[in-house]
Amino acid sequence: MGIILAARRMLSPSGLVDDAWIEVDGQKIAAWGVGRPPAAAAQSIDGLISPGFVDVHSHGGGGANFADGADDARRVLATHLAQGTTTMLASVVTNPLDDMAASVEALTPLVGADEPGRASLAGIHLEGPWLSPQYKGAHEVSYLRDPGLDEVKRLASPVVRLVTMAPEREGALTAIEWLVNRSIVVAVGHTAADYACAKQAIAAGATGATHLFNAMPDILHRAPGPALALWQSPDIWVELVCDGAHVAVDLIAHVMATKPGRCVFVTDAMAAAGASDGDYHLGGRYVQVRDGVARLAGLDTIAGSTLTLSRAVQVAVRAGIPLELALLAATAHPADYIRLTGVGRLQAGNWADLVVMDDDLEVRQVMHRGEWV
């Protein structure tokens, strides 16, 4: 028998429960239950146990960016692990194709190679370069391009799990079908698509929405745009940046109430997450962080966030979103979105990745692969 943790509350595979326990044997979860634990020597946890958080859209943290190389990537992973994120995708921002290919190559050895003191890197997210110049956000417009199939094949290596695509670009629907046929998840984002085009992308196999509402046309009564098409489609996972700056929290609460099983919290974090205000860079663009909000230098354009998933859960609960739903959006839902197994749920056979939080939802302890970190 391994160690047994008994907590006042726990997000179990059956939902949020009181007086629950979990058994960890080595790196894996052996069992869980409600009520009296099976061993008198169980360790008491005065708080909430959640699965480790899963962030599928993040560019950086701790003063570093994923795209800047393996050493910087380790720093990013360690920064987010300290706040309870035990599994991440590395989001690579738009750059020249050669630079993006080099970033993917540099990150590849870290994928699946767990190291002590850092979150697991589960794969790579390509956020670009096949995006709309009209809704580029912080991406450098001169590097944006149509998704020719040869260059899609070049960048979409076996470690790429998620690709953001603007479906109105020439060749995009063909590229979406090719990616989906290779089990790569495609999300519609940074797009000028109208409602009908977004529906075409969904028919081609897209199953995600990159930070819903951000970097896409507004919903208008005569032109509902891609946001409504993505929101109302039952099989689409919608990413939400729940920091109070990207999207009004009341709107996030409404989306989650209408689509409770398909909402995913992402950080879209850049280097300043877990670091101080200051001047940074993202994909060759200069970024100023003031009062925790990242914007392109001299502009009002939001350039990622300084968010962690633990804070996203706090912001959501303070906005009236039920705790269980907020936790699911940071754990099981992102895992299901990109089809990750072994994480996101505290069920037998999964990795022993978990977070202990107090009544204010502050992270107090983090376990990764059965070890407190």
C-alpha positions as CSV (number, residue, x, y, z in Angstrom):
1,M,0.0,0.0,0.0
2,G,1.2,3.5,-0.8
3,I,0.3,6.8,0.9
4,I,-3.3,7.7,1.6
5,L,-4.5,11.3,1.7
6,A,-7.8,12.2,3.4
7,A,-9.3,15.6,2.6
8,R,-12.3,17.6,3.6
9,R,-13.2,18.0,-0.1
10,M,-12.0,16.5,-3.3
11,L,-12.8,16.7,-7.0
12,S,-13.3,13.0,-7.5
13,P,-14.1,11.3,-10.9
14,S,-17.8,11.4,-9.7
15,G,-17.7,15.1,-8.9
16,L,-17.0,17.4,-5.9
17,V,-17.3,15.3,-2.7
18,D,-16.8,15.9,1.0
19,D,-14.7,13.7,3.3
20,A,-12.8,11.8,0.6
21,W,-9.5,10.0,0.4
22,I,-7.1,9.0,-2.3
23,E,-4.4,6.4,-2.4
24,V,-1.1,7.0,-4.2
25,D,1.1,4.1,-5.0
26,G,4.4,5.1,-6.7
27,Q,3.7,7.5,-9.5
28,K,0.0,6.4,-10.0
29,I,-3.3,6.7,-8.3
30,A,-4.3,3.3,-6.8
31,A,-7.8,4.1,-5.5
32,W,-10.1,6.7,-4.1
33,G,-13.2,6.8,-2.0
34,V,-15.6,8.7,0.2
35,G,-15.8,8.4,4.0
36,R,-13.4,6.7,6.3
37,P,-10.1,5.8,4.5
38,P,-9.0,2.2,4.5
39,A,-5.9,2.9,6.7
40,A,-5.7,4.5,10.1
41,A,-2.3,6.1,9.1
42,A,-3.9,8.3,6.4
43,Q,-2.4,11.8,6.1
44,S,-5.0,14.4,6.8
45,I,-5.4,17.3,4.3
46,D,-7.2,20.3,5.7
47,G,-8.4,21.6,2.4
48,L,-9.5,20.7,-1.1
49,I,-7.7,18.1,-3.3
50,S,-8.0,18.7,-7.1
51,P,-6.4,16.9,-10.0
52,G,-3.4,18.8,-11.2
53,F,-4.3,21.5,-13.7
54,V,-3.8,21.0,-17.4
55,D,-3.0,24.1,-19.5
56,V,-3.2,23.6,-23.3
57,H,-2.5,27.2,-24.4
58,S,0.5,28.9,-22.8
59,H,3.5,30.7,-24.2
60,G,5.6,31.3,-21.1
61,G,6.1,32.2,-17.5
62,G,8.7,33.0,-14.9
63,G,10.3,35.5,-17.3
64,A,10.8,33.0,-20.1
65,N,9.0,31.8,-23.2
66,F,8.6,28.3,-24.6
67,A,9.7,29.4,-28.0
68,D,13.1,30.5,-26.8
69,G,14.6,27.0,-26.2
70,A,14.7,24.1,-23.9
71,D,16.2,25.8,-20.9
72,D,13.6,28.6,-21.0
73,A,10.9,25.9,-21.4
74,R,12.0,24.2,-18.2
75,R,11.7,27.6,-16.4
76,V,8.2,28.0,-17.8
77,L,7.2,24.5,-16.7
78,A,8.6,25.0,-13.2
79,T,6.8,28.3,-12.8
80,H,3.4,26.9,-13.6
81,L,4.0,23.7,-11.6
82,A,4.4,25.8,-8.5
83,Q,0.9,27.0,-9.0
84,G,-0.6,23.6,-9.5
85,T,-0.3,23.1,-13.3
86,T,1.1,19.6,-13.7
87,T,0.6,19.2,-17.5
88,M,1.1,21.7,-20.3
89,L,1.3,22.2,-24.0
90,A,4.0,24.6,-25.2
91,S,2.3,27.2,-27.4
92,V,4.6,28.5,-30.2
93,V,3.7,31.9,-31.5
94,T,3.9,33.1,-35.1
95,N,7.5,33.6,-36.5
96,P,9.3,32.8,-39.7
97,L,8.8,29.2,-40.7
98,D,12.4,28.3,-40.1
99,D,12.2,29.8,-36.6
100,M,9.0,28.0,-35.8
101,A,10.5,24.7,-37.0
102,A,13.5,25.3,-34.8
103,S,11.3,25.9,-31.8
104,V,9.4,22.7,-32.4
105,E,12.7,20.8,-32.8
106,A,14.2,22.3,-29.6
107,L,11.1,21.4,-27.5
108,T,10.6,17.9,-28.9
109,P,13.1,16.2,-26.5
110,L,11.1,17.6,-23.5
111,V,7.8,16.2,-24.6
112,G,7.0,13.2,-22.4
113,A,10.4,13.4,-20.7
114,D,9.4,14.1,-17.1
115,E,12.0,15.9,-15.0
116,P,11.7,16.6,-11.3
117,G,10.4,20.0,-10.4
118,R,8.7,20.9,-13.6
119,A,5.3,20.2,-15.1
120,S,5.0,17.5,-17.8
121,L,5.2,18.8,-21.4
122,A,2.5,16.8,-23.2
123,G,3.1,18.3,-26.7
124,I,3.1,21.5,-28.7
125,H,0.4,24.0,-29.8
126,L,1.0,25.9,-33.0
127,E,-0.7,29.3,-32.7
128,G,0.2,30.5,-36.1
129,P,1.3,31.3,-38.7
130,W,-2.0,30.5,-40.5
131,L,-4.0,33.3,-38.9
132,S,-5.9,36.4,-40.0
133,P,-4.0,39.7,-40.4
134,Q,-7.2,41.5,-39.5
135,Y,-7.4,39.7,-36.1
136,K,-3.7,39.0,-35.5
137,G,-3.7,40.1,-31.9
138,A,0.0,40.2,-30.8
139,H,1.2,38.2,-33.8
140,E,3.6,39.8,-36.3
141,V,1.5,40.4,-39.4
142,S,4.4,40.1,-41.8
143,Y,4.8,36.4,-40.9
144,L,1.2,35.4,-41.3
145,R,0.4,33.3,-44.4
146,D,-1.9,30.8,-46.1
147,P,-1.6,27.2,-44.9
148,G,0.1,25.5,-47.8
149,L,0.0,21.8,-47.2
150,D,3.7,21.3,-47.6
151,E,4.5,23.8,-44.9
152,V,1.7,22.5,-42.7
153,K,3.3,19.0,-43.0
154,R,6.7,20.5,-42.2
155,L,5.6,22.1,-38.9
156,A,3.0,19.5,-37.8
157,S,5.5,17.1,-36.3
158,P,4.4,14.1,-34.2
159,V,4.6,16.1,-31.0
160,V,2.2,18.7,-32.2
161,R,-1.2,18.1,-30.6
162,L,-3.1,21.4,-31.3
163,V,-3.1,23.9,-34.2
164,T,-4.9,27.2,-34.3
165,M,-6.2,28.0,-37.8
166,A,-8.1,30.9,-39.5
167,P,-10.4,28.9,-41.7
168,E,-11.1,31.7,-44.2
169,R,-7.4,31.6,-45.5
170,E,-6.8,29.9,-48.8
171,G,-6.2,26.2,-48.3
172,A,-7.3,26.2,-44.7
173,L,-10.1,23.7,-45.0
174,T,-7.9,21.2,-46.8
175,A,-5.2,21.7,-44.1
176,I,-7.8,21.2,-41.3
177,E,-8.9,17.9,-42.8
178,W,-5.2,16.8,-43.2
179,L,-4.4,17.6,-39.6
180,V,-7.5,16.0,-38.2
181,N,-6.8,12.8,-40.1
182,R,-3.5,12.7,-38.2
183,S,-5.2,13.0,-34.9
184,I,-4.1,16.7,-34.4
185,V,-6.8,18.9,-32.8
186,V,-7.6,22.0,-34.8
187,A,-9.1,25.1,-33.1
188,V,-10.6,28.1,-35.0
189,G,-9.0,31.3,-33.9
190,H,-7.4,34.6,-34.8
191,T,-9.9,34.6,-37.6
192,A,-12.1,37.0,-39.7
193,A,-14.4,34.1,-40.7
194,D,-18.1,34.7,-40.8
195,Y,-20.7,32.3,-39.3
196,A,-20.9,30.1,-42.4
197,C,-17.1,29.8,-42.8
198,A,-16.8,28.8,-39.1
199,K,-19.4,26.1,-39.7
200,Q,-17.4,24.9,-42.7
201,A,-14.4,24.6,-40.5
202,I,-16.4,22.5,-38.0
203,A,-17.6,20.3,-40.8
204,A,-14.0,19.8,-41.9
205,G,-13.1,18.5,-38.4
206,A,-12.2,21.5,-36.2
207,T,-13.2,20.8,-32.6
208,G,-11.9,23.8,-30.7
209,A,-12.2,27.6,-30.4
210,T,-8.9,29.4,-29.5
211,H,-9.7,31.9,-26.7
212,L,-13.4,32.4,-27.6
213,F,-14.4,36.0,-28.3
214,N,-10.8,37.2,-28.5
215,A,-9.2,37.9,-31.9
216,M,-12.4,37.3,-33.8
217,P,-15.3,39.4,-35.0
218,D,-17.9,40.5,-32.4
219,I,-21.3,38.9,-32.3
220,L,-23.7,41.2,-34.1
221,H,-27.4,40.8,-34.5
222,R,-27.1,40.6,-38.4
223,A,-23.6,39.1,-38.4
224,P,-23.2,36.6,-35.6
225,G,-19.7,35.7,-36.8
226,P,-17.6,32.7,-35.8
227,A,-18.0,33.1,-32.0
228,L,-21.7,32.1,-32.1
229,A,-21.0,29.2,-34.5
230,L,-18.4,27.8,-32.2
231,W,-20.3,28.5,-29.0
232,Q,-23.5,26.8,-30.1
233,S,-22.0,23.8,-31.7
234,P,-22.3,21.0,-29.1
235,D,-19.0,19.2,-29.9
236,I,-16.8,22.3,-29.9
237,W,-14.5,22.9,-27.0
238,V,-14.2,26.6,-26.2
239,E,-11.1,28.1,-24.6
240,L,-11.7,30.9,-22.1
241,V,-9.1,33.2,-20.7
242,C,-10.6,33.8,-17.2
243,D,-8.5,36.7,-16.0
244,G,-11.1,39.5,-15.9
245,A,-9.2,41.3,-18.8
246,H,-9.7,39.2,-21.9
247,V,-13.5,38.5,-21.4
248,A,-16.0,39.9,-19.0
249,V,-16.4,37.4,-16.2
250,D,-20.2,37.6,-16.4
251,L,-20.0,36.5,-20.1
252,I,-17.7,33.6,-19.1
253,A,-20.2,32.6,-16.5
254,H,-23.0,32.6,-19.0
255,V,-21.0,30.6,-21.6
256,M,-20.2,28.0,-18.9
257,A,-23.8,27.8,-17.8
258,T,-24.9,27.2,-21.4
259,K,-22.0,24.8,-22.4
260,P,-20.9,23.3,-19.1
261,G,-19.3,20.2,-20.5
262,R,-17.1,21.9,-23.1
263,C,-15.5,24.9,-21.5
264,V,-11.7,24.9,-21.1
265,F,-9.7,27.5,-19.1
266,V,-6.4,28.4,-20.7
267,T,-3.9,31.0,-19.6
268,D,-2.5,32.2,-22.9
269,A,0.3,33.2,-20.5
270,M,3.4,35.0,-21.6
271,A,6.8,35.4,-19.9
272,A,5.4,37.7,-17.1
273,A,3.2,35.0,-15.6
274,G,4.6,34.3,-12.2
275,A,7.0,37.2,-12.6
276,S,6.8,41.0,-12.1
277,D,5.5,43.9,-14.2
278,G,8.0,45.0,-16.8
279,D,9.1,44.9,-20.4
280,Y,9.1,41.5,-22.2
281,H,9.0,40.0,-25.7
282,L,6.6,37.6,-27.4
283,G,7.4,36.3,-30.9
284,G,9.7,39.2,-31.6
285,R,7.1,41.8,-30.4
286,Y,7.8,44.0,-27.5
287,V,5.3,43.7,-24.6
288,Q,4.7,46.0,-21.7
289,V,3.2,44.5,-18.5
290,R,1.5,47.0,-16.2
291,D,-0.7,46.0,-13.3
292,G,-0.5,42.4,-14.4
293,V,-2.0,43.1,-17.9
294,A,0.2,42.4,-21.0
295,R,-0.1,44.7,-24.0
296,L,2.0,45.4,-27.1
297,A,4.4,48.2,-26.3
298,G,2.7,51.6,-27.0
299,L,-0.6,50.0,-28.0
300,D,-3.8,48.8,-26.3
301,T,-3.6,45.3,-27.9
302,I,-3.6,42.5,-25.4
303,A,-0.5,40.3,-25.8
304,G,-1.2,37.1,-23.9
305,S,-1.7,37.2,-20.1
306,T,0.0,36.9,-16.8
307,L,-2.5,34.2,-15.7
308,T,-2.0,30.9,-14.0
309,L,-4.8,28.3,-14.0
310,S,-5.0,28.5,-10.2
311,R,-5.9,32.2,-10.5
312,A,-8.4,31.4,-13.3
313,V,-10.2,29.1,-10.9
314,Q,-10.3,31.8,-8.2
315,V,-11.6,34.5,-10.7
316,A,-14.3,32.1,-11.9
317,V,-15.5,31.2,-8.4
318,R,-15.6,34.8,-7.3
319,A,-17.8,35.5,-10.4
320,G,-20.3,33.0,-9.2
321,I,-19.2,30.0,-11.3
322,P,-19.7,26.8,-9.3
323,L,-16.5,25.4,-7.9
324,E,-16.8,22.0,-9.5
325,L,-17.4,23.5,-12.9
326,A,-14.4,25.8,-12.5
327,L,-12.1,23.0,-11.5
328,L,-13.3,20.8,-14.4
329,A,-12.5,23.6,-16.8
330,A,-8.9,23.5,-15.5
331,T,-8.5,19.7,-15.3
332,A,-10.6,17.1,-17.0
333,H,-12.0,19.3,-19.8
334,P,-8.6,20.4,-21.2
335,A,-7.4,16.8,-21.0
336,D,-10.4,15.7,-23.0
337,Y,-10.1,18.6,-25.5
338,I,-6.7,17.4,-26.7
339,R,-7.3,13.8,-26.0
340,L,-4.8,13.3,-23.2
341,T,-5.1,10.2,-21.1
342,G,-3.8,9.6,-17.6
343,V,-4.3,13.2,-16.4
344,G,-7.1,15.5,-15.4
345,R,-8.9,13.1,-13.1
346,L,-8.1,11.4,-9.8
347,Q,-9.0,7.9,-10.9
348,A,-7.2,4.7,-10.4
349,G,-4.5,4.1,-13.0
350,N,-3.9,7.8,-13.7
351,W,-0.8,9.7,-12.8
352,A,-0.7,10.9,-9.3
353,D,-0.8,14.6,-10.2
354,L,-2.8,16.7,-7.7
355,V,-3.2,20.1,-6.1
356,V,-4.1,20.9,-2.5
357,M,-5.9,24.3,-2.0
358,D,-7.2,26.1,1.0
359,D,-10.6,27.7,1.5
360,D,-9.5,30.7,-0.5
361,L,-8.4,28.4,-3.4
362,E,-4.7,29.3,-2.8
363,V,-2.4,26.5,-3.8
364,R,-0.7,25.0,-0.7
365,Q,0.8,21.8,-2.0
366,V,1.4,20.2,-5.4
367,M,2.1,16.6,-6.2
368,H,3.5,15.5,-9.5
369,R,3.9,11.9,-10.5
370,G,3.5,10.9,-6.8
371,E,6.1,13.3,-5.4
372,W,5.4,16.5,-3.5
373,V,7.2,19.4,-5.3
